[in-house]
Amino acid sequence: MASVDIVNVYKSFGIHEVIHGISVVIPDGEFVILVGPSGCGKSTLLRMLAGLEPVTSGNIKIGNRVVNDVAPKDRDVAMVFQNYALYPHKTVAENMGFPLKLRRAPKAEIEAQVNRAAEILSLAPFLSRYPRQLSGGQRQRVAMGRAIVRNPKVFLFDEPLSNLDAKLRVQMRTEIKELHQRLKTTTVYVTHDQVEAMTMADRIVVMHEGVVEQVGSPLELYDQPANIFVAGFIGSPAMNLIKGKINDGPEQSFETETGIKLPIAKYFKEVKDRPLIYGIRPEHLSLGNGGIATEVCVVEPLGSETQVIFKLGGERIVGVFRERVSARLGENLPLILDPAAVHLFDEATGERLN
């Protein structure tokens, strides 16, 4: 096992710079997820870690060794791809043992390592089968097994669950997390799915347009987003974001662009009349007397909870309620916003104020 240090790394394709000076320290044994929308540079960064893309400038260290000019096979990392990348003419056992065969490892060692990985991944009954005889989840486990037999310093996962259906994704999330807890190998995992990031990672690196927006534990990012991008990206449904400004009155409040006054918990003096964004998560809304008048647009019953989309002045906001909500399209409901859960962001910079 080893730590991974990404030090002021830039990446350009010709004249187009796609990674803009990223620095991230990943301690030995940590499970870190790179998350962000398509095109943010997360897969490119992972490929640079693997040695599949050259670094334009900056350094990548695995352990205490700078690996910028080290060949992929000599970096002691194992990568699990989105498309499994299994050999269709080889059995499960042959696919899993192939990296050791390339190293000319003894046959007995290959067999022992394959059996060990198969036990870890519950693949022992399938070792004689071919990939075409397996389900999507089983194929993904074979790809993981091929990485495990190498006993690498670092695991790299490139959106490994994207090709699976919803039920298998949940199952494989659990299996990958359990695998990490058992092996304690440093892991870097790329996904665009923030639910995967929230449920699996020790720490999350949120990327956007080639830069790191915020690094922290899942709950740190959820409770204390650094800026509007992180607030809107982390959480499902996303945080409600409403434009307006703070006005003084008998009680200081946030006034939307349509003149609706929303509650805040703190007193803000230096940002009075400055364009701001009011942020509140859907679960911090409730229904009750004395609330702000809203119009129901959509009701989405999910069984364990109900999601309701409201029209608040000229804005649409989402509420999530544990109780069953029986409401009709166009019905007026009083909505209570928890002022202690409000985030304020500077509209010009996007940075969180409080």
SULWO-V682062 format. One record per backbone hydrogen bond with DSSP energy under -0.5 kcal/mol. CO is the residue of the C=O (numbers start at 0). NH is the residue of the N-H. Records with the same first field share a line. If there is no record, write none. Layout:
BEGIN
CO: NH ; NH
END
This chain:
BEGIN
2: 62
3: 5 ; 25
4: 6 ; 60
5: 7 ; 23
6: 58
8: 20 ; 21
9: 55 ; 56
10: 17 ; 18
11: 13
12: 15
14: 16
15: 12 ; 17
18: 10 ; 20
21: 8
23: 5 ; 25
24: 26
25: 3
26: 29
29: 31 ; 186
30: 201 ; 202
31: 188
32: 34 ; 204
33: 190
34: 206
36: 39
39: 209
40: 44
41: 45
42: 46
43: 47
44: 48
45: 49
46: 50 ; 51 ; 52
56: 9
58: 6
59: 66
60: 4 ; 62
61: 64
64: 61
66: 69
70: 73
71: 74
75: 152 ; 153
77: 155
78: 80
79: 157
80: 83
82: 84
85: 87
86: 89
89: 130
90: 94
91: 95
92: 96
93: 97
94: 97
96: 99 ; 100
97: 101
98: 102
99: 104
100: 103
105: 109
106: 110
107: 111
108: 112
109: 113
110: 114
111: 115
112: 116
113: 117
114: 118
115: 119
116: 120
117: 122 ; 123
118: 121
122: 125
123: 126
125: 128
126: 92
128: 91
129: 132
130: 133
134: 138
135: 139
136: 140
137: 141
138: 142
139: 143
140: 144
141: 145
142: 146
143: 147
144: 148
146: 149 ; 151
147: 150
152: 1 ; 185
153: 77
154: 187
155: 79
156: 158 ; 189
158: 161
160: 163
164: 168
165: 169
166: 170
167: 171
168: 172
169: 173
170: 174
171: 175
172: 176
173: 177
174: 178
175: 179
176: 180
177: 181
178: 182
179: 183
185: 154
186: 31
187: 156
188: 33
189: 158
190: 35
191: 193
192: 196
193: 197
194: 198
195: 199
196: 200
202: 32
203: 205 ; 215
204: 34 ; 206
205: 212 ; 213
207: 210
209: 19
210: 207 ; 212
213: 205
215: 203
216: 220
217: 221
218: 222
219: 223
225: 351
226: 230
227: 231
228: 232
229: 233
230: 238
232: 234
239: 279
241: 277
242: 256
243: 275
244: 254
245: 272
246: 252
252: 246 ; 254
253: 255 ; 261
254: 244
255: 258
259: 255
261: 253
265: 267
266: 268
268: 271
270: 245 ; 273
274: 346
275: 243
276: 278 ; 344
277: 241
278: 342
279: 239
280: 283
281: 284 ; 319
283: 337
285: 335
287: 290
291: 334
293: 332
294: 310
295: 329
297: 308
298: 300
299: 306
301: 303
304: 301
305: 320
306: 299
307: 309 ; 318
308: 296 ; 297
309: 311 ; 316
310: 294 ; 312
311: 314
314: 311
316: 309
318: 307
320: 305
323: 325
324: 326
327: 330
330: 295 ; 332
332: 293
333: 287
334: 291
335: 285
336: 338
337: 340
338: 264 ; 341
342: 278
343: 352 ; 353
344: 276
345: 349
349: 227
350: 345
END
